[in-house]
């Protein structure tokens, strides 16, 4: 997902019939070990969701115990050969397959490497495929200038590299995601909506278990996760806050479902006037997730943007797109270099273009061109093109892919007193919003 923290940086609650002297708990089999639940009157989520739609789920069960709802966040996007980890205090070491601690690390910086059969932590070696570092106090360790809650799991690979995975409770992870993805200055309803879609996204990833090693990345490839705090030069900046922890608690257990199933709740910073139909970008989105109009994000800097390329440079950089199966020959003048728009037929579609160069012609999308020309210059795949004799001018809208929740749009709606649930139902119009609680 493409987002810019600087660019993106209610009343929720529900009512169920309450019987005298009895809390009504309705188990609907949404997820093994989870139930849709009526909370006590003192819990915030009671005031947050004005109605609760219940759908029976037919899906792969999630782990049933509370401990299993830890989320595994890979901190090193690629496997590494060495890593310096700062330990803030005593840290117990557990080896894979063992329940008893094997050793204890003191406070300090530890250089970590591997061989084909061992881990080396400082001057100590450990024959294991995985090592778990459990700080006596959390947050208790730093990786790449970020301090994290929970535990650090090191996973050795056959090529003498390893992954560093932060394992921590889901709700603690979400407290950082909310502040990492959306500014504290945004209204509470917008940040509550952010918490709900981030929780749904993470739980969906946990449920899929497509990797035996981790669930999500710490980057925008999944969701941005800065940890408890991080360093920027000489400054220490918060990765979470009391406000973000409150937002997560207010929405505890709230998720979006598609016909009783979790789904990947994509979101982006600025949609630029309308969100993008999900299947235009991601094949795993629900078919009903089509584009909706949204002018609530008009205050964002990248609601509208422009970019320019020298004509020759533009066609040189996009020439490889003509080698796809969609390209065809037949242009009489092999020196032709041109691009023209294909009219869009409905809201939410990504623009497409006829690209011709060196005797070949292809239909290319805004996504193709953005991937080829760079996301740092083309902030979204939604733009028009105006070629001149010497330059190619692009006029674009939005920041990111535009699917699902528009973060700046959520801000705008919250400023108009829309609730978290109203915001969610606007961007995910056929989703059921429910409250899940771990089975006791």
Secondary structure by P-SEA (a helix, b strand, c coil): cccccccccccccccccccccbbbbbbcccccccccccccccccccccccbbbbbbbbcccccccccccbbbbbcccccccbbbbbbccbbbbbccccccccccccccbbbbbbcccbbbcccccccccbbbbbbcccccccccccccccbbbbbbccccbbbbbbbccaaaaaaaaaaacccccccaaaaaaaaaaaaaaaaaaaaaccccccccccccccbbbbccccccccbbbbcccaaaaaaaaaacccccccccccccccccccccccccccccccccccccccbbbbccccccccccccccccaaaaaaaacccccccccccccccccccccccccccccccccccccccccbbbbbcaaaaaaaacccccccccbbbbbcccbbbbbbbcccccccccaaaaaaaaaacccaaaaaaaaaccbbbbbbbccc
